[in-house]
């Protein structure tokens, strides 16, 4: 399954709702990045925490690269949008106002952030399949 912005958006909306998270297909794929278990094994609390930590780790990577000052500022805004709007559930008007951007710019930045997040998740899933089913061991140790 490819991680698309719309799937990531749904996953972010369900991140702190374990019942909905258990039904999310993308979360189902993410849970096998660290744990080797049969596909038929139930989605348990450990899996919920694993998915939450992985997604929060990916969000922190949104502003990890700093090539230019303008790019660094945009990436920090994108991370703030995902953290405050998609994860914390704050109203978009308030988030845009706090960041000093218009709603149009908010939506543009959010779309870029969702695409970058989808790319990171997709890369991790592809790497997991090609490396033999085990992601980098320290991958989740750096997550909050």
N, C-alpha and C positions, 0 to 999 in steps of 0.2 A: 504494500500500500504506500502510495506516495503522500508525503505530508504537504498539503496545500494550505494557503492562508485561511480558507473557510474551515478546514478541519482543525487547524490550530486555534482559530477563534472559538470554535465550539469546545475544544479541550480546555482553553483558558476559562471559559464560562463555567465549566464543570469541575475545575481544579480542586475546589474545596467542598464538593458534593460527592462523597464516596459512592453513593448508589448510581448516580449519573456517570461518574468516572468509570465505574465497572462496565458500563454499557458502551463506552466510547471505544471505537475500533483503534484509533491512534494510540490511546492509552494502553490498550491491549498489546499492541506491538512494542511499545516502549518498555513495558514491564519485563520483557525478556532480554533487555540489554545487559542486565546484571545477573539475573537469576536463571539458571538452567533448570528447567522443569518441563514436564509434559504440557502440551498445549491445553489439555483437558483439565489441568489443575485450576481450582477456583481462584478468582481474583481476590486476594486477601488484603488485610491492613498493611502488611509489609509492601505489597505491590502498590497500594495507594500512596504510601509515603515515598516509595521509590520514584513513582511518576511525578509526584509533586516536587521532589528534590531535583530531578532531572530537568523539569521545565523551568524551575526557578534558576538553576544553573545556566541554562540556555539564555534566559532573559538577562542575566548578569553579563553574558558575553556580547550582548548587543552593542555595548559601548566599549568593548575591550580594545578594538583597533583604533588607533589615532594617527591617521596619515596626515591630515591637515586640521587646522583649528576649526574651520567651518564644518568639516566632516565630523569632528569630535563633538561639536555642539549639537549637530543634527542627531548623531547617535545617542547622545545623552537624553535628548528630547524623546527620541523613539523609545528608549528604555523606560523613561518616566511615563510615557503614555501607556505602555503595556502594563507596567507595575500599578499605576494609579487607576487607570480606566478598566482594563481587562481583568486584572487580578483583584484589585481592591474594590472595584465597583463604584468608584466615584463618578459623579455626573460629568459628561464630556465638556460641558460649558465651563465648569470649575477647573478641570484639568487644563483646558486650552487657555483659560484666563491666567492660571498660575504660571504657565509656560510662556505667556506673552505672545501667543499665536492665534490666528483666526481659526474658526471651525473648519474652513476649507483646508487650511494648512494642517490642522489636527488630523483630518481624514487622510490627507496625502502621507503624512508622517506615519500614521498608524498602518496604512497599507504597506509601506516600505518595511516597517518593523515586523509585521505579520509575515511578509514574504521572507525576510531574513531569518526569522524564527523557524519558519517552515523549512527553509534550506538547511539550517543547522540540525533540525530533528531528522530530516530526510537523509542527510549525510551520515548521521549516527546510525540510523537504521540500516543503510546500505553497507556501511563499514562493519556492522555487526554480522550481517549476512556473509560478507566476503572474507572476514577474518576467521570465521568459524564459530560464530555464535557467542563470543565473549568480548564485551566492550572493554575499553581501557579500565583496569581495576580502580585507578584513582579518580575515575570520571565523576563519581558521585560523592567522593570524599571531600571535594572542594565545594560541593553544593551546600547551601544554608541548611 
